[in-house]
Amino acid sequence: MKAGSSVKVTYSLPEQLAEQVREVVGKGRAPSASAFVARVLREALLRERDALLAEEFRQAAADPDFLAACEEVERDFEAADAETARLIR
């Protein structure tokens, strides 16, 4: 599918939720129910992505092998970092 193109899908929503979407559109807060649902889904998917990434960071922070690799990289770049620090002072 091309970026910006749309596909028609069907989902079932609780009646109260569907009514709230219609109210948002009726108040002019979104151009259409589809546009509103797409916006809300994009926002929810970004939050989900961020939550998954945060969990991966939490797991990495508790992984001794990952932490050891980070320490090794820090040691490997210690001289270069010190040289850069001297140059920017």
Backbone torsions as a table, in degrees:
resi	resn	phi	psi	omega
1	MET	NA	137.1	178.7
2	LYS	-73.3	150.4	175.0
3	ALA	-60.7	135.6	178.7
4	GLY	88.5	-14.1	178.0
5	SER	-81.1	160.2	-177.7
6	SER	-121.4	156.4	175.0
7	VAL	-129.8	140.0	179.4
8	LYS	-84.6	127.0	178.6
9	VAL	-131.0	161.2	179.5
10	THR	-123.9	127.8	175.5
11	TYR	-130.4	150.8	175.1
12	SER	-96.9	132.5	178.2
13	LEU	-122.8	150.8	171.6
14	PRO	-59.9	143.5	-176.3
15	GLU	-54.1	-42.5	-178.4
16	GLN	-61.5	-40.0	178.7
17	LEU	-66.5	-43.2	178.2
18	ALA	-61.8	-39.4	178.7
19	GLU	-65.0	-40.0	178.5
20	GLN	-64.2	-37.4	176.0
21	VAL	-63.4	-45.3	178.8
22	ARG	-60.6	-38.1	179.0
23	GLU	-64.2	-43.7	178.5
24	VAL	-59.0	-45.6	179.9
25	VAL	-66.5	-42.6	-180.0
26	GLY	-61.3	-30.7	178.9
27	LYS	-84.8	1.5	178.3
28	GLY	79.1	15.4	-179.0
29	ARG	-81.6	-11.0	176.0
30	ALA	-151.1	146.8	-178.1
31	PRO	-69.6	-25.0	-179.8
32	SER	-161.6	165.3	176.3
33	ALA	-62.8	-41.2	179.0
34	SER	-60.7	-43.8	180.0
35	ALA	-64.4	-40.8	179.7
36	PHE	-65.4	-47.4	-179.7
37	VAL	-62.3	-41.3	178.8
38	ALA	-61.9	-43.4	179.7
39	ARG	-62.7	-46.7	-178.5
40	VAL	-64.6	-40.6	177.8
41	LEU	-64.4	-42.1	177.4
42	ARG	-58.4	-46.5	180.0
43	GLU	-62.3	-43.4	-179.7
44	ALA	-65.7	-39.8	179.3
45	LEU	-66.8	-35.7	175.6
46	LEU	-65.7	-41.9	177.3
47	ARG	-62.8	-41.0	178.8
48	GLU	-63.1	-44.6	177.9
49	ARG	-59.9	-44.5	179.7
50	ASP	-63.5	-39.3	179.2
51	ALA	-65.6	-41.5	178.2
52	LEU	-64.7	-41.9	178.6
53	LEU	-64.5	-41.9	177.8
54	ALA	-61.2	-40.4	178.0
55	GLU	-64.6	-40.2	177.5
56	GLU	-63.1	-39.6	177.1
57	PHE	-64.6	-41.0	178.2
58	ARG	-61.5	-42.8	179.0
59	GLN	-65.4	-42.0	179.7
60	ALA	-63.6	-39.5	-178.9
61	ALA	-66.0	-18.8	179.4
62	ALA	-103.7	1.6	-176.7
63	ASP	-93.4	111.5	-177.6
64	PRO	-59.3	-35.6	179.1
65	ASP	-66.4	-42.3	178.6
66	PHE	-64.2	-44.8	-179.9
67	LEU	-63.3	-38.9	177.8
68	ALA	-64.7	-40.5	178.4
69	ALA	-64.1	-39.9	177.8
70	CYS	-62.8	-43.3	178.8
71	GLU	-63.5	-38.4	178.3
72	GLU	-63.7	-42.6	178.4
73	VAL	-63.6	-42.0	177.8
74	GLU	-59.6	-44.2	178.3
75	ARG	-63.2	-42.1	-178.9
76	ASP	-61.8	-32.2	-176.4
77	PHE	-102.4	5.0	-176.2
78	GLU	-56.9	-46.9	-178.6
79	ALA	-65.8	-43.7	179.5
80	ALA	-64.1	-40.0	178.6
81	ASP	-64.9	-40.8	179.2
82	ALA	-64.6	-42.4	178.6
83	GLU	-62.2	-44.0	178.5
84	THR	-62.8	-41.6	179.5
85	ALA	-60.8	-40.7	177.7
86	ARG	-64.0	-39.5	-176.7
87	LEU	-70.4	-29.6	-176.0
88	ILE	-92.8	-0.9	178.1
89	ARG	-80.0	NA	NA
